[in-house]
Amino acid sequence: MVDGGLGARRRPTAMADVARLAGVSHMTVSRVLNDHPNVRPETRQRVLDAIRQLDFRPNSAARTLATRRSNTLGVLAVDTTLFGPASMVYGFEQAAREAGYFVAMTSVRSPTPASVVHALNRLRDQGVEGVVAIMPQDAWAAALRTVTFDLPVVAIGGGGAGGAAVGVDNVAGAAMATEHLLRLGHPTVHHIAGPPTWPEARERMTGWRASLEAAGAPVPEALIGTWSARSGYELGRRLAKDPSVTAIFCANDHMALGVLRALTEAHRRVPEEVSVVGFDDIPEAPFMIPPLTTVRQGFAALGRKSLHLLRELAAGTGVASSQRLVPELKVRRSTARPSGPRLS
């Protein structure tokens, strides 16, 4: 063998090289690569050892042509750093990779059908077998619903895609939070809601209001935030001035963080005077002062459920249904029975 130096081109390892080293046929190597069940375990192991030894990398384009499958799924999302949508992307990506899929992702820049079609076509050009769409606001979801696409699309979170959607039961989650506070003895629960253009925000408000009405409790006017800690802080300052406020349910944890600071600055003790509940269970929630009671969304379960539905639709065995997962209330030290204002 002649060493041509650093600039020399080395012939890529071929499937025939793997077959020769493992002592099997070209077809057996192909079956191992495609995870075919009719391969003896010891033969499969020899092929895998040869693949590792030769650092063989299958030609994905050739495999796609031969099998009509790319093992690639697409993610269509808006450009946001908000915890909920970002965690939905992560949850699906993890589930897809664990199932042996590659993930291609693209973002939509404007809530128009043309922008959505352009983004979907970019994913199709990458050979995806199906797409999950994370379109958390009304305008984006409406644009997605107007589009006809020749591959299965499953929406995660707000906004369905032709009925195929997987999301958290926000109404049930908000009811859990509100009923928890009512059971503790609070006469009513104030609500800091998310933006009304987000289906999740409206659903959480619905669950909060329905729980108060079912209990015969007064229904205060909801305050509208922007999902940010700053908006929670500003609205929390308003609530902190009212001595009758003993319980606050925030539509996400970041707004709850702002509320905790506003109450602290107003010398309203949490949870002795005011109990606070959030929604999401962000990683920082157990480390807030006090640790935040919140509603946990199961983003990993969302990812697995959406992957399962997408694979069924791609195989022609699934129905384009809307599925909701029930969240979990995580009770921590930011909620307690009301003890009344501190005497000076």
C-alpha positions as CSV (number, residue, x, y, z in Angstrom):
1,M,0.0,0.0,0.0
2,V,1.4,3.4,-1.0
3,D,0.8,6.3,1.3
4,G,-0.1,9.3,-0.8
5,G,0.3,11.8,2.1
6,L,-2.3,14.0,3.7
7,G,-3.6,15.2,0.3
8,A,-4.3,11.7,-1.1
9,R,-7.8,10.6,-1.5
10,R,-8.7,7.4,0.3
11,R,-11.4,5.2,-1.2
12,P,-14.5,5.2,1.0
13,T,-15.3,2.0,2.8
14,A,-18.0,0.1,0.8
15,M,-20.6,-2.5,2.0
16,A,-18.6,-5.2,0.2
17,D,-15.6,-4.4,2.5
18,V,-17.8,-5.0,5.5
19,A,-19.2,-8.2,4.0
20,R,-15.7,-9.5,3.3
21,L,-14.4,-8.7,6.8
22,A,-17.5,-10.2,8.5
23,G,-17.5,-13.3,6.2
24,V,-21.1,-12.8,5.1
25,S,-22.9,-11.8,2.0
26,H,-23.7,-8.3,0.8
27,M,-27.4,-9.0,1.4
28,T,-26.7,-9.9,5.0
29,V,-24.9,-6.6,5.6
30,S,-27.9,-4.8,4.1
31,R,-30.3,-6.7,6.4
32,V,-28.3,-5.7,9.5
33,L,-28.2,-2.1,8.4
34,N,-32.0,-2.1,7.9
35,D,-32.6,-3.9,11.2
36,H,-34.1,-6.9,9.5
37,P,-35.3,-9.6,12.1
38,N,-34.1,-12.6,10.1
39,V,-30.4,-12.4,11.0
40,R,-28.9,-14.6,13.7
41,P,-27.6,-12.7,16.7
42,E,-24.0,-13.9,16.3
43,T,-24.0,-12.9,12.6
44,R,-25.5,-9.5,13.4
45,Q,-22.7,-9.0,15.9
46,R,-20.0,-9.9,13.4
47,V,-21.4,-7.4,10.9
48,L,-21.6,-4.6,13.6
49,D,-18.1,-5.3,14.7
50,A,-16.9,-5.0,11.1
51,I,-18.8,-1.8,10.6
52,R,-17.1,-0.3,13.7
53,Q,-13.7,-1.6,12.7
54,L,-13.9,-0.2,9.2
55,D,-15.7,3.0,10.3
56,F,-18.3,2.3,7.6
57,R,-20.9,5.0,7.0
58,P,-23.8,3.9,4.8
59,N,-24.8,6.1,1.9
60,S,-28.1,7.5,3.1
61,A,-29.1,8.7,-0.3
62,A,-28.7,5.2,-1.7
63,R,-30.5,3.6,1.2
64,T,-33.4,6.0,0.7
65,L,-33.7,5.1,-3.0
66,A,-33.6,1.3,-2.2
67,T,-36.0,1.3,0.8
68,R,-38.1,4.3,0.1
69,R,-37.3,5.4,3.6
70,S,-35.0,8.1,4.8
71,N,-35.4,7.5,8.6
72,T,-35.6,11.3,8.8
73,L,-38.5,13.3,10.4
74,G,-39.0,17.0,10.2
75,V,-39.8,19.6,12.8
76,L,-41.5,22.8,11.8
77,A,-41.4,25.5,14.5
78,V,-41.6,29.2,15.1
79,D,-38.5,31.0,16.2
80,T,-39.0,31.2,20.0
81,T,-37.0,30.7,23.1
82,L,-40.0,30.3,25.4
83,F,-39.8,27.3,27.6
84,G,-42.9,25.5,26.5
85,P,-42.4,25.5,22.7
86,A,-38.6,24.9,23.0
87,S,-39.3,22.0,25.3
88,M,-41.8,20.5,22.9
89,V,-39.1,20.6,20.2
90,Y,-36.6,18.9,22.5
91,G,-39.0,16.3,23.7
92,F,-39.9,15.2,20.1
93,E,-36.2,15.3,19.0
94,Q,-35.2,13.0,21.9
95,A,-38.0,10.6,21.2
96,A,-37.2,10.5,17.5
97,R,-33.5,9.9,18.1
98,E,-34.2,7.1,20.6
99,A,-36.3,5.4,17.9
100,G,-33.5,5.6,15.4
101,Y,-34.6,8.6,13.4
102,F,-32.7,11.6,12.2
103,V,-34.4,15.0,12.8
104,A,-34.3,17.9,10.3
105,M,-35.6,21.3,11.6
106,T,-36.7,24.5,10.0
107,S,-38.4,27.6,11.3
108,V,-41.3,29.7,9.9
109,R,-40.6,33.4,9.8
110,S,-44.1,34.8,9.3
111,P,-47.6,33.4,10.0
112,T,-48.7,33.1,6.3
113,P,-49.6,30.1,4.2
114,A,-46.8,30.9,1.8
115,S,-44.2,30.9,4.5
116,V,-45.5,27.6,5.9
117,V,-45.5,26.0,2.4
118,H,-41.9,27.2,1.8
119,A,-40.8,25.7,5.1
120,L,-42.5,22.4,4.5
121,N,-41.0,22.2,1.0
122,R,-37.6,22.7,2.5
123,L,-38.2,19.7,4.8
124,R,-39.5,17.6,1.9
125,D,-36.3,18.4,0.0
126,Q,-34.5,16.7,2.8
127,G,-36.4,13.5,2.4
128,V,-38.4,13.6,5.6
129,E,-41.1,10.9,6.1
130,G,-43.4,13.2,8.2
131,V,-43.4,16.5,10.0
132,V,-44.3,17.7,13.5
133,A,-45.4,21.3,13.7
134,I,-45.1,23.5,16.8
135,M,-47.3,26.5,16.1
136,P,-48.3,27.9,19.5
137,Q,-50.2,31.0,18.3
138,D,-53.5,31.4,16.5
139,A,-52.1,33.0,13.3
140,W,-49.4,30.4,12.8
141,A,-51.9,27.5,13.5
142,A,-54.4,29.1,11.1
143,A,-51.8,29.3,8.3
144,L,-50.8,25.7,8.9
145,R,-54.5,24.5,8.6
146,T,-54.9,26.2,5.2
147,V,-51.9,24.2,3.7
148,T,-52.3,21.0,1.8
149,F,-49.2,18.8,2.1
150,D,-48.5,15.3,0.8
151,L,-46.8,14.1,3.9
152,P,-48.3,13.5,7.4
153,V,-48.2,16.4,9.7
154,V,-48.8,16.3,13.5
155,A,-49.2,19.4,15.6
156,I,-47.7,19.5,19.1
157,G,-49.3,22.0,21.5
158,G,-51.7,24.7,20.2
159,G,-53.1,24.6,16.8
160,G,-54.1,21.4,15.0
161,A,-53.1,20.2,11.5
162,G,-56.1,18.6,9.9
163,G,-57.1,17.1,13.3
164,A,-53.7,15.4,13.9
165,A,-52.5,16.9,17.2
166,V,-51.0,16.0,20.5
167,G,-51.0,18.4,23.5
168,V,-51.3,18.8,27.2
169,D,-54.8,19.1,28.7
170,N,-54.4,22.7,29.8
171,V,-58.0,22.9,31.1
172,A,-57.4,20.0,33.4
173,G,-54.0,21.4,34.5
174,A,-55.5,24.8,35.4
175,A,-58.3,23.1,37.3
176,M,-55.8,21.1,39.3
177,A,-54.0,24.3,40.3
178,T,-57.2,26.2,41.2
179,E,-58.8,23.4,43.1
180,H,-55.6,22.9,45.1
181,L,-55.8,26.5,46.3
182,L,-59.5,26.3,47.0
183,R,-59.0,23.1,49.0
184,L,-56.4,24.9,51.1
185,G,-59.2,27.3,52.2
186,H,-58.6,30.3,49.9
187,P,-61.9,32.1,49.3
188,T,-61.0,32.7,45.6
189,V,-58.0,32.5,43.2
190,H,-56.7,35.4,41.1
191,H,-55.2,34.6,37.7
192,I,-52.4,36.0,35.6
193,A,-53.0,34.7,32.1
194,G,-50.9,34.4,29.1
195,P,-51.5,36.3,25.8
196,P,-55.0,35.6,24.4
197,T,-53.6,34.8,21.0
198,W,-52.2,31.5,22.5
199,P,-54.7,28.6,22.7
200,E,-52.8,27.3,25.8
201,A,-53.4,30.7,27.6
202,R,-57.1,30.6,26.8
203,E,-57.4,26.9,27.9
204,R,-55.7,27.6,31.2
205,M,-58.0,30.6,31.8
206,T,-61.0,28.3,31.0
207,G,-59.9,25.7,33.5
208,W,-59.4,28.4,36.2
209,R,-62.7,30.0,35.7
210,A,-64.7,26.8,35.5
211,S,-63.2,25.6,38.7
212,L,-64.1,28.8,40.6
213,E,-67.7,28.7,39.2
214,A,-68.1,25.0,40.1
215,A,-67.0,25.8,43.7
216,G,-69.3,28.9,43.9
217,A,-66.3,31.1,44.5
218,P,-66.0,34.7,43.2
219,V,-64.4,35.0,39.8
220,P,-61.9,38.0,39.8
221,E,-61.0,39.7,36.6
222,A,-58.0,37.9,35.0
223,L,-54.9,40.0,34.4
224,I,-53.2,39.4,31.0
225,G,-49.4,38.9,30.9
226,T,-46.9,38.2,28.2
227,W,-45.4,35.0,29.6
228,S,-42.4,37.0,30.8
229,A,-41.1,37.4,34.4
230,R,-41.3,41.1,33.9
231,S,-45.1,41.0,33.1
232,G,-45.6,38.8,36.1
233,Y,-43.7,41.3,38.3
234,E,-45.7,44.3,37.1
235,L,-49.1,42.6,37.4
236,G,-48.0,41.0,40.7
237,R,-47.3,44.5,42.1
238,R,-51.0,45.4,41.4
239,L,-52.2,42.3,43.2
240,A,-49.8,42.8,46.1
241,K,-51.5,46.1,47.0
242,D,-54.9,44.3,47.5
243,P,-55.0,42.8,51.0
244,S,-57.9,40.5,50.0
245,V,-55.7,38.6,47.5
246,T,-54.6,35.4,49.1
247,A,-54.0,33.1,46.1
248,I,-52.6,33.6,42.6
249,F,-52.5,31.1,39.7
250,C,-50.0,32.1,37.0
251,A,-50.3,30.7,33.5
252,N,-46.6,29.9,33.4
253,D,-43.7,29.7,35.9
254,H,-41.8,32.7,34.6
255,M,-44.7,35.0,35.4
256,A,-44.9,33.3,38.8
257,L,-41.3,34.2,39.4
258,G,-42.1,37.8,38.8
259,V,-45.1,37.6,41.1
260,L,-42.9,36.2,43.9
261,R,-40.5,39.1,43.6
262,A,-43.4,41.6,43.6
263,L,-44.9,40.0,46.7
264,T,-41.6,40.0,48.5
265,E,-41.0,43.7,47.8
266,A,-44.5,44.5,49.1
267,H,-43.7,42.5,52.3
268,R,-46.5,40.0,51.5
269,R,-45.3,36.6,52.9
270,V,-45.4,33.6,50.6
271,P,-47.2,31.3,51.4
272,E,-48.4,32.6,54.8
273,E,-50.3,35.6,53.3
274,V,-50.4,34.7,49.6
275,S,-50.1,31.3,47.9
276,V,-48.7,31.2,44.3
277,V,-49.0,28.4,41.7
278,G,-47.3,28.4,38.2
279,F,-47.5,26.2,35.1
280,D,-44.8,24.3,33.3
281,D,-42.4,23.1,36.1
282,I,-39.3,24.7,34.6
283,P,-36.0,23.4,36.0
284,E,-35.6,26.4,38.3
285,A,-39.0,26.0,39.9
286,P,-37.8,23.8,42.9
287,F,-35.1,26.5,43.6
288,M,-37.2,29.6,43.8
289,I,-37.8,31.1,47.2
290,P,-40.0,29.5,48.2
291,P,-40.0,26.4,45.9
292,L,-42.8,26.9,43.5
293,T,-45.9,24.7,43.4
294,T,-46.7,24.3,39.7
295,V,-48.3,22.1,37.0
296,R,-45.8,19.9,35.2
297,Q,-46.1,19.3,31.5
298,G,-44.7,15.9,30.4
299,F,-42.7,17.1,27.4
300,A,-41.0,13.7,27.0
301,A,-44.4,12.0,26.9
302,L,-45.6,14.6,24.4
303,G,-42.6,13.7,22.2
304,R,-43.2,10.0,22.4
305,K,-47.0,10.3,21.8
306,S,-46.5,12.7,18.8
307,L,-43.8,10.4,17.3
308,H,-46.1,7.4,17.7
309,L,-49.0,9.2,15.9
310,L,-46.7,10.5,13.2
311,R,-45.4,7.0,12.5
312,E,-48.9,5.5,12.3
313,L,-50.0,8.2,9.9
314,A,-46.9,7.7,7.7
315,A,-47.6,3.9,7.7
316,G,-51.3,4.5,6.8
317,T,-52.5,2.7,10.0
318,G,-53.3,5.8,12.1
319,V,-56.2,8.2,12.3
320,A,-55.7,12.0,12.4
321,S,-56.9,12.5,15.9
322,S,-56.4,15.1,18.6
323,Q,-54.9,13.6,21.8
324,R,-54.5,15.2,25.2
325,L,-52.1,14.2,28.0
326,V,-53.1,15.0,31.6
327,P,-50.4,17.0,33.4
328,E,-49.3,16.6,37.0
329,L,-49.6,19.0,40.0
330,K,-46.2,19.4,41.8
331,V,-47.0,20.7,45.3
332,R,-44.1,22.6,46.9
333,R,-43.8,25.3,49.6
334,S,-45.3,28.3,47.7
335,T,-48.8,27.2,48.7
336,A,-50.4,26.8,52.2
337,R,-53.6,27.5,54.1
338,P,-54.2,31.2,54.4
339,S,-53.1,32.6,57.8
340,G,-54.0,36.2,57.3
341,P,-51.8,39.4,57.1
342,R,-48.9,39.8,59.4
343,L,-49.6,42.1,62.4
344,S,-47.3,45.1,62.7
